[in-house]
Amino acid sequence: MSSQVRLQLLPRARCLFDEPIQVKVSGLKSYQVVTMKARSTDERGRLFKSSAVYRADESGEIDLNRDPSLSGSYIGVEPMGLLWSLSPETLHKLFTKLKALIPHVVKISVHEEGEEGQMLAEVTNERFLIADGVSRVPVSEGNIQGILFTPPGEGPFPAVLDLCTFMSETRACLLANKGFMALAVAVFHDKPCNVKELHLDPHQEAVDFLLKQPKVGSKGVGVLSRSKAGDVALALGAFVPGVEAIKAIPTESGASIIKHIIEDPLAEENKGSLVPVQKVEGRLLFVASGDDMNWDSKGYMDEMVERLKHHGKNNFETVYYTLAGHLLEPPYYPFCPSSFHIMTPYPVLWGGEPKAHITAEMDLHEKIQEFFKTHLSCDPDESTAKF
């Protein structure tokens, strides 16, 4: 490595998972062309890499907040491009980040021009899911199996139940960092094809468990869900007291599009499976993606909105991301165009135009927090809906 070249991550190399960093290089020759690289290993030990070509300015400096990538994993000014464009060495692998106590470690380096160019400098970016002072406690009580995250301090805190399709601590932990008491529980503990019925009892117990926590100040519980877990969240809102706010996110590569082979729940023969969303008394935030290749999230959102309007309800908000795909993750999560699906023996396309998808993830991360802060009041004098 060159002793003259300096690679910096600002404001610091250790940060929270959803915090941006500024990548700067100095000590290069005037207008020198270099290759920036990033690599990271996920929790399953799989390697993900990205690279982009940059040209230094007259002073021999590069600032990813200012300068465009000329080629590589992305093109243009993308300050966090090296992170969100991390791709697996083999196709159809989804980056796995499920455990809150394990940081997302990314090695970022600058190299002389060319794929095999000499490394000039390298730094390590440690991205932590759990903030200082946030507690993580496994919960095994009755039918509840989950992880409870509590912010530092005495509260009171608004309560959120994160219904994960499969167990993940990511979203609940990030919410706890922002001042919510969040309980993560999984809808499926087995392959979905082996599950014949889904019962609300364990999730009702989870709602009751949260409301009994001494540091919880909200009169009800917010529910966060995505994909199939969205059905369960809406059913909780329709049938279980205590739920106040619900946020649901309903080729050539060898991957398949399964959007049009899944049975249509809106078809007449399947109407009995529809959740009576019109019975929900709490607030609803529906989020749909226009390039969702997994299922017709926009169509299902529109159907629910029409049903609510038909019943004279106005307790909902909608967000539509035209070019986003199915897998809306927390900010700066590696974008995944395709991966193997637990319901199929082959890889599937998830959809999404990369830059637009990443922008949608950042916007949605803020909207989720705003929605729950607005509708999960901890003010005892402020009236709230029973639901």
C-alpha positions in Angstrom: 0.0 0.0 0.0 1.1 3.6 -0.7 2.0 5.6 2.4 0.9 8.8 0.6 -2.7 7.7 -0.1 -5.2 8.2 2.6 -8.7 6.6 2.7 -11.1 8.1 5.2 -14.6 7.2 6.4 -16.4 10.2 7.9 -17.6 11.1 10.5 -16.2 7.8 11.8 -15.4 4.3 10.7 -17.8 2.8 13.3 -21.5 3.7 12.9 -25.0 2.4 13.1 -26.3 0.2 10.3 -28.7 2.9 8.9 -26.2 5.8 9.1 -24.5 7.0 6.0 -20.7 7.5 5.8 -18.7 9.8 3.6 -15.9 8.1 1.7 -12.9 10.3 0.9 -9.5 9.6 -0.7 -6.5 11.9 -0.7 -2.9 11.7 -1.8 -3.5 10.6 -5.3 -2.0 12.1 -8.4 -3.9 14.8 -10.2 -6.8 13.2 -12.2 -5.5 9.7 -11.3 -8.0 7.0 -12.2 -8.5 4.4 -9.4 -10.8 1.5 -8.6 -12.7 1.6 -5.3 -13.6 -1.8 -3.9 -15.7 -3.1 -1.0 -16.2 -6.6 0.3 -18.1 -8.2 3.2 -19.0 -11.6 4.5 -22.6 -12.2 5.6 -23.7 -14.3 8.6 -23.6 -17.5 6.4 -20.0 -16.9 5.5 -20.7 -15.9 1.9 -18.5 -13.2 0.3 -20.1 -10.1 -1.3 -18.1 -7.6 -3.4 -18.5 -4.3 -5.3 -16.3 -2.0 -7.2 -16.4 1.3 -9.0 -14.0 3.4 -11.1 -13.3 7.0 -10.0 -11.1 9.9 -11.3 -9.4 12.1 -8.7 -9.6 15.9 -9.0 -6.7 18.3 -9.6 -5.7 18.0 -6.0 -5.6 14.2 -6.1 -8.8 13.8 -4.0 -12.0 11.8 -4.4 -15.1 12.4 -2.5 -17.9 9.9 -3.1 -20.5 12.5 -1.9 -19.4 14.6 -4.8 -17.7 12.6 -7.5 -19.4 10.1 -9.9 -18.4 6.5 -10.5 -17.4 6.2 -14.2 -18.1 2.4 -14.4 -18.4 -0.7 -12.2 -21.1 -1.9 -9.9 -22.9 1.5 -10.3 -22.6 4.7 -12.3 -23.0 8.3 -11.1 -22.8 10.0 -7.8 -23.8 7.4 -5.2 -22.3 8.2 -1.8 -23.2 4.7 -0.4 -23.0 2.8 -3.7 -20.1 0.6 -2.5 -22.4 -0.8 0.2 -25.7 -1.2 -1.5 -24.2 -2.7 -4.6 -22.4 -5.5 -2.8 -23.1 -8.6 -4.8 -22.5 -12.3 -4.1 -19.7 -14.2 -5.9 -22.3 -16.7 -7.1 -25.7 -15.7 -8.4 -29.0 -15.8 -6.5 -27.6 -15.3 -2.9 -29.4 -13.0 -0.5 -27.2 -11.1 1.9 -28.1 -12.5 5.4 -28.1 -10.0 8.3 -30.4 -11.3 11.0 -28.5 -11.0 14.4 -28.4 -7.7 16.2 -25.2 -8.4 18.1 -23.1 -9.1 15.0 -21.9 -5.9 13.2 -21.9 -5.6 9.4 -18.2 -5.4 8.6 -17.2 -3.9 5.2 -13.6 -3.6 4.0 -13.3 -0.6 1.7 -10.2 -0.1 -0.4 -8.7 2.0 -3.2 -6.6 0.4 -5.9 -4.5 1.5 -8.9 -6.6 1.4 -12.1 -7.5 -2.1 -13.4 -9.0 -5.2 -11.9 -5.7 -6.4 -10.5 -4.4 -3.0 -9.6 -2.2 -2.6 -6.5 -4.0 -1.7 -3.3 -3.2 1.8 -2.2 -5.1 2.1 1.0 -7.8 0.2 3.0 -10.2 0.9 5.9 -12.8 -1.1 7.8 -16.3 0.1 8.2 -18.1 -1.5 11.2 -21.9 -1.0 11.0 -23.7 -1.9 14.2 -27.4 -2.8 14.4 -27.7 -2.2 18.1 -27.0 1.2 19.6 -25.3 1.9 23.0 -27.7 1.3 25.9 -30.3 -0.7 23.9 -31.1 -4.0 25.6 -31.7 -7.3 23.8 -33.6 -9.9 25.8 -34.8 -13.3 24.4 -38.5 -13.9 25.2 -39.9 -17.4 25.7 -43.2 -17.0 27.4 -46.3 -19.1 26.7 -46.5 -19.2 22.9 -44.2 -16.3 22.4 -40.7 -17.0 21.0 -38.9 -13.7 20.1 -36.4 -11.0 21.0 -37.3 -7.9 22.9 -35.4 -4.7 22.3 -35.7 -1.8 24.8 -34.2 1.7 24.4 -32.1 3.1 27.2 -33.8 5.2 29.9 -37.0 4.8 31.8 -39.4 5.6 29.0 -42.3 5.7 28.5 -41.8 4.1 25.0 -44.3 3.4 22.3 -44.5 -0.4 21.6 -44.0 -2.1 18.2 -44.5 -5.8 17.3 -42.3 -6.7 14.3 -43.9 -9.7 12.6 -41.1 -11.2 10.6 -42.0 -13.8 7.9 -38.9 -15.6 9.2 -37.0 -14.6 12.3 -34.8 -11.5 12.0 -33.7 -9.0 14.6 -32.8 -6.2 12.1 -35.9 -4.0 11.9 -36.9 -4.3 15.6 -33.4 -3.4 16.7 -33.2 -0.4 14.5 -36.6 0.8 15.8 -35.3 0.4 19.4 -32.4 2.7 18.5 -35.0 5.3 17.6 -36.9 5.1 20.9 -39.4 2.3 20.4 -39.8 -0.9 22.5 -39.8 -3.5 19.8 -40.5 -7.2 20.0 -39.4 -9.4 17.0 -41.3 -12.6 16.4 -41.5 -14.9 13.4 -44.6 -16.0 11.6 -43.0 -19.1 10.2 -40.7 -21.5 12.2 -40.9 -24.1 9.5 -41.0 -24.2 5.7 -44.3 -22.5 4.7 -45.3 -25.5 2.6 -45.3 -27.6 5.8 -47.6 -25.1 7.6 -51.3 -25.9 7.1 -52.8 -23.2 9.4 -51.7 -19.9 10.8 -53.1 -19.0 14.3 -53.3 -15.5 15.8 -53.1 -16.7 19.4 -49.2 -16.4 19.7 -49.3 -13.0 18.1 -52.2 -11.8 20.4 -50.1 -13.0 23.3 -47.2 -10.9 21.9 -49.4 -7.8 21.8 -50.6 -8.4 25.4 -47.0 -9.1 26.5 -45.8 -5.7 25.1 -48.7 -3.8 26.7 -47.8 -5.2 30.1 -44.2 -4.0 30.0 -43.7 -1.3 32.6 -41.7 1.0 30.3 -44.4 1.0 27.5 -46.4 4.2 27.4 -48.6 3.8 24.3 -52.2 2.6 24.8 -51.8 0.2 21.9 -49.2 -1.6 19.9 -47.9 -0.9 16.4 -47.4 -3.8 14.1 -44.7 -3.9 11.4 -44.8 -6.6 8.7 -43.8 -7.5 5.2 -44.8 -10.0 2.6 -46.9 -12.9 4.0 -46.6 -11.5 7.5 -48.7 -8.6 6.2 -51.8 -11.0 6.2 -51.2 -11.8 9.8 -50.7 -8.1 10.7 -54.0 -7.2 9.1 -55.8 -10.1 10.8 -54.4 -8.8 14.1 -55.8 -5.4 13.4 -59.2 -6.9 12.4 -59.6 -9.3 15.3 -57.3 -8.4 18.2 -57.8 -5.5 20.6 -54.7 -3.4 21.4 -53.4 -2.9 17.8 -53.3 0.8 17.0 -51.1 1.1 13.9 -50.2 -1.4 11.2 -47.5 -1.0 8.6 -47.6 -3.7 5.9 -45.4 -4.1 2.8 -47.5 -6.4 1.1 -34.6 -14.1 -17.1 -31.5 -14.5 -18.4 -29.9 -15.0 -15.0 -31.8 -18.2 -14.5 -34.2 -16.7 -12.0 -38.0 -16.9 -12.5 -40.8 -14.5 -12.0 -43.5 -16.1 -9.8 -45.8 -13.1 -9.6 -48.2 -14.6 -12.0 -48.2 -18.2 -10.9 -49.3 -17.6 -7.3 -53.0 -18.1 -6.8 -54.9 -14.8 -6.9 -56.6 -14.1 -3.6 -58.9 -11.7 -5.3 -60.4 -14.4 -7.5 -63.9 -15.4 -6.6 -63.0 -18.9 -5.5 -60.4 -17.4 -3.0 -62.5 -14.5 -1.6 -63.0 -16.5 1.6 -59.3 -16.1 2.4 -59.4 -12.3 2.4 -58.8 -10.5 5.7 -61.7 -8.3 6.6 -59.5 -5.2 6.6 -62.7 -3.0 7.0 -62.9 -4.2 10.6 -59.6 -2.5 11.5 -60.2 0.5 13.8 -56.5 1.5 14.1 -54.4 3.3 11.5 -53.1 1.6 8.5 -50.0 2.4 6.4 -49.9 0.3 3.1 -46.7 0.2 1.1 -46.5 -1.3 -2.4 -43.8 -1.6 -5.0 -44.5 -1.2 -8.7 -41.8 -3.6 -9.8 -42.6 -6.3 -7.3 -41.9 -9.5 -9.2 -43.0 -11.7 -6.2 -46.7 -10.7 -6.1 -49.0 -7.9 -7.1 -48.6 -5.8 -4.1 -50.0 -2.7 -5.8 -53.1 -4.6 -6.9 -53.7 -5.9 -3.4 -53.2 -2.5 -1.9 -55.7 -0.9 -4.3 -58.2 -3.7 -3.5 -57.9 -3.1 0.3 -58.2 0.7 -0.2 -61.3 0.3 -2.3 -62.8 -2.0 0.3 -62.1 0.4 3.1 -63.6 3.3 1.1 -66.7 1.2 0.4 -67.2 0.8 4.1 -66.8 4.5 4.8 -63.3 4.1 6.3 -60.5 6.7 6.0 -58.1 5.3 8.6 -55.3 4.5 6.0 -52.4 6.0 4.2 -50.7 4.6 1.1 -47.1 4.8 -0.2 -46.3 3.6 -3.7 -42.7 3.2 -5.0 -43.0 2.8 -8.8 -39.6 1.3 -9.5 -39.0 -0.6 -6.2 -39.0 -4.4 -5.9 -40.4 -6.8 -3.3 -37.5 -6.9 -0.8 -37.7 -3.5 0.9 -34.9 -3.7 3.5 -33.4 -1.1 5.9 -31.2 1.6 4.3 -27.9 0.5 2.7 -28.7 -3.2 2.8 -27.1 -4.9 -0.3 -29.6 -4.9 -3.1 -30.7 -8.4 -4.1 -32.2 -8.8 -7.6 -32.8 -12.6 -7.2 -32.3 -15.4 -4.8 -33.7 -18.8 -4.0 -37.2 -18.8 -2.6 -38.2 -21.2 0.2 -41.4 -22.0 -1.6 -39.8 -23.0 -4.9 -36.9 -25.2 -6.0 -35.5 -22.5 -8.2 -34.3 -18.9 -7.8 -36.8 -16.1 -8.3 -36.6 -12.4 -9.3 -37.6 -9.9 -6.7 -37.7 -6.9 -9.0 -36.6 -3.3 -8.5 -34.4 -0.8 -10.4 -31.4 -0.7 -8.1 -31.0 3.1 -7.5 -34.8 3.7 -7.2 -35.1 0.7 -4.9 -32.4 2.0 -2.6 -34.0 5.4 -2.5 -37.3 3.9 -1.6 -35.7 2.0 1.3 -34.3 5.2 2.7 -37.6 7.0 2.4 -39.6 4.1 3.9 -37.2 3.8 6.9 -38.2 7.4 7.8 -41.9 7.0 7.0 -42.1 3.9 9.3 -40.7 5.9 12.3 -42.9 8.9 11.5 -46.0 6.7 11.3 -45.5 5.0 14.6 -44.5 8.2 16.4 -47.7 9.8 15.2 -50.1 7.0 16.0 -48.6 5.5 19.1 -48.8 8.3 21.6 -47.4 8.0 25.1 -49.3 11.0 26.3 -51.8 9.9 28.9 -54.0 12.9 28.2 -54.2 12.3 24.5 -57.1 10.2 23.3 -56.3 7.3 21.1 -58.3 4.6 19.3 -58.9 1.4 21.1 -57.4 -0.3 18.1 
